[in-house]
Amino acid sequence: MIRVQNLEKYYGDTLAVDNLTFEVPEGEIVGFLGPNGAGKSTTMKILTGFVAATSGDAEVAGHDVFSDSIGARRATGYLPENVPLYPEMRVGEYLRFRARLKEVPRRSVPVRVSEAMDRVEIAPVAKRLIGQLSKGYRQRVGIAAALLHRPKVLILDEPTVGLDPTQIRATRHFIHELGGEHTILLSSHVLPEVEAICERVMILHRGRVVAMDTPTRLMRDVQGGGAVRAEVRGDAVRLRKAVAALDVVADVDVTERDGVATLEIKGREPHDIREPVSRAIVEAGGVIREFRTHHVTLEDVFVRITRHDVAEDSATGAGGDR
């Protein structure tokens, strides 16, 4: 349903999207993740016709986004991070206006507007001014507007940004329900949300896809043969060397503050690494303050894959999504 092949985008001398290739099958909900500057927003803008690519190919629902831009836009519903609403308009009035912009046949407009409002549960506020609505309701209006022309593909950029926990839960429910009828590309920094509703996750790193799989498989790959987190008073260098030397350990990350080292330790399959790790720490002169099994989350996967990119950006002062 979405196909991207060798896509590149330069802003002057800056490469925002680097030979990007991926596919999203029909009916799937895919999380689109990456640190600021990874190229997520630029990719979504290319797919929705807001920005032209420098080179490469992209299709939405069989329509080439370059040679058949209108066809691709007709097949796409887009919710940008900052929803373009008119606060002086009433909800129903605004949706009727958007329906006509989307070329919904005039006689079908009332049905489509009613249908979209029902899907996101905003019919009770149809006569209220948009400017008087809460942030959560304004997001719902934006989603309703994206649904008016019954698109095959939905591209949602940070749909829950700025919402409270109750609003996030409600919006998450709407998106999950929509996944049965639409192919959805969802960009979000709320990783538990992505983990809860997305069938697959795609992580961008400097404009390229560096990981794409189900959340469960990505987390299992990072977990390996088990993972533990140890907070230890002692020499961080010595502790890391002692733990890393164990045959059952695949990787060790160490941070130190005020003489206390925090070790994030990944084991090799299929070993239980708790006993050999704790023994190695004690033999290296460490005093264990906390020791527990670490259950990997999607956030852990994201940080591990992108951490070097983030560190380099911090050092150079780079930032902001592209």
N, C-alpha and C positions, 0 to 999 in steps of 0.2 A: 504493500500500500504506500509506503514511503521508501524510496530508493535514492541513495546518495552515492556517487562514484567519483573518486579523485577530485573532490571539491576543494578549491582554494580561494581565499579572499585576502587581498592586501589592502591595508589602509596606508597609502604612501609606501614607506619602506617596511612597515610593520605587518608581519604575517599573522593574521588572526585565525585563519582556518587552513590547516596544512594537510593537503592530500587526503581529505576526510572521506571515508567509505563506510557505509552501514546500510542495513535494511530493517524495516519494521513491518512485519506481516499484518495482514488484515485482522482486525479485532483485538490486537494486543495493546496492553498498556505498558509503555516503556518509560522508565525514569531516565532523565537526561541530566547527568551530574558533572560537576567539575568546579575547580576553584575559580575565583574571579580572574578574568583574562583568558579562560580556557577556550573561548570561542562559541559558547552555547547560544548566547543571544544573537550573535551574528548568523549562526547556522539557522536559527528559527526565523530570522528576518529574511534570509535567502529563500527558505521554503515557503514563506508567506508572501513573497514578492515585494517586500519593502526595501531590500538591498540586492543589488546585482552581484553575482560571484565574479571573481577574476578569471577562473577557469573551472572545468569539471562539469559534471552532469547531476541533475536532481529531478526526480519525478514524484508527484503526489497523485495517488489514485489513477495512475497511468498517464497523467498530463505532465509534460515537460515544463518546469517552472520558468524556463527561459523562452522557448519558442511558443508555448501555449500557456502564458501566464494567467490569462483570464480563466481558462479551464481549471487550472490548478487552484486558483483562488476560490472558484465556485465550489470546489470539493473540500475546502478547508475552513474550519472555524478556528479563530485565533483569539486568545485572551492574553494581551500583553501584560507585563508586570504592572504598569500604570494604566488602569482601565480608562479609556477615553469616554467619559460620561458628560452629559450636560446637566448640571445641578438644578437649573431652572425648569427643566422638563419633568413631567410626571412619568412614573415608571412605564405605564402602558403606552403613553404617548411616545416616549423614547423608543420603545421596542417596535412600535408600528413604523416609526421613522426609519429605524435600522433595517426593518424587513423590506421596505421599499428600496433602500440603498442596495440590498442584497438581491434585488430583482425577484423577490417573492411575488407571484401573481396577486394582483390587488384583491381578488375575491378570496384568496387563501390567507391573506394577512391575519384576519381575526383568529382563525383556527391555529395558525402557526404561533402567534403571540400567546394565546391561551395555553397551547401545548408546552411552549418553552417555560412559561411562568409556573405551570404545574410541576414540571420536571425539577425545578430548583426551589419550589415552595415559596414563591413570592407573590402569588395571586392576592393575598390579603393586603399587600401594600401597593397594588397596581395604580391607585389614584394619588399616592403620596409623591411629593417632590423628591427627586433623587438627592438633592442637597440636604434633605432632612433625614436621610437614611444612615444607619450605622455602617461602618466599614464592611462588616460581614454581608449586609444586604446589598451594598454596592457591588461587592464581588459576585454575588449571585446574579445581579442584573447583568454584569459583564458576561457571565457564563451563559445566561439565557440569550443574550444577543448573539453569541457565537453559535448557538444551536438553531437559530431561526430558519436558516436555509437547508436544514437537515444535512449537514456536511458528513462526508465519509471519514474525514480526518479532523481531529481536534489537536491543536498545539497550544498548550497552556504554560505560560511563563510565570512562575511563582504565584499560583492561584490562591495561596493562603497567607501571603505576606501581610503582616500587620494585624492578623486576626487573633482573637482570644482563643483559649483552648476549646470552648464550646463551639465557636464558629469554625475552627479548624476541623473538628470532628464532623460537623454537618457538611462542610465542603468536601471532605474526604469521602463521605458517604455518597454524595452526588456523583463525584468522579468515578467511584467504583461502579456505581449503577450504570453510568454512561458507557463504561468499557464493554458492555455486552453488545452495544450497537455501533460503536465508533472505534477507530484506531486512534490511540492517544499517545502523544509525545509530551511528557510532563517534566518540566524543569522546576526543581525546588531545592532549597538549602535545608529544608526540614526533613532530615534523613529518615526518622521513624515513620513519617508519612509516606515516603517513597517505598520503604520496606513493607509497609502495610498494604499498599494498593497496587504496586507495579509487579507485573509478571517477570519482567527482565529489567536490568539496570545497565546503562551505558555510561562509562566515565570517560570524560575528555581530559587530556593533559597536553597543554600547548597546541591546541587545535587538532589533535589526533585522538582516535578512540584507543584507549590503552586497556580497557576491560569491558566485557559485555557478556553477561550471563544472568541467571536468576540470582536474587539476593542470597538465597540459601547456599548456592554453590560458591559464590564469591566469599561468603563468610566462612564456609568450610575450608576453602583454599588458604585463607589467611590463618585460620585456627590451626591447621595442620594436625599434628598428633596431640594437640592439647596446648593450652596456653595458661601461664600463671603470671600474676602480678605480685612483686615483692617490694616492700618498702624496708630498706635496710640501712642501719647506721654503719658506715665503714667507708673504705677507699673505693670510689666508683670504678676506677680503672682496674684495680685488682679484682674486684667483684665480677666485672664484666668478663675479664680474661678467664677467671675460674669457671664461670657458668658456660661461656662459649666453648670451652674445651671439652665439654661433655658430649659424648656420641649421640645422646638422645635429644640434644638441643639443635634446632635449625637456625635460630636467629635470636639476637638479644638487642634490645634498645634500652639505653640507660640515660636518665636525666638526674641531675644532682642539684640539691638546694640545701644550704645550711648544714652540710655534712651528712645529709640523708640522701641515699641513692634510691631511685625508683626504677626497678627493672621490669621491663615487659618482655617475657620470654616465650618464644614459640618452639614447640617440640616437633620432633620428627614422628611421623606415623609409624606404628600404632602405639607408641610408648606413652605410659603415664609418667610424666616428668617430675612430679611433685617431690618425691623422696630424694632422688639424686640431686635435684636443684637445691633443696634446702640443706642437704649435707654439704654440697660444694660451697654454699654461702658461709656456713659456719666454719668450715675448714679454712676459708679465705679471711677469717677474722671478722666477719660481719655479724651484727646483732640484728636479728629479724624483728621488726616492729609490726609488720603486717604481711600476711602471706595468704593469697586466695586464688582460686581458679578464676581465670578471666574468660568470660563468655564474649566472643567477638560479636560486634554489631556492625551494621552497614557503615556507621561513622568510622569505625576502626579500619575497615576496608578502604574507605575514601582517604583517610589520613595517610595510611601506609602507601597507597599508590601515588598520591599527589604531594607528599610532604617535601620532597626535594624541590619541586616546582615552587611551592609556597615559600620555602626558605630563600630561594634565589630571588623571588619577587620582592620579599621583604628587604633583602640586602641592597637591591638596586632601586627600591622605591617604586617599583611597578605596582599597578593595581587597577581595579575596575574591570568589569566584565566587558567582553567584546562580542 
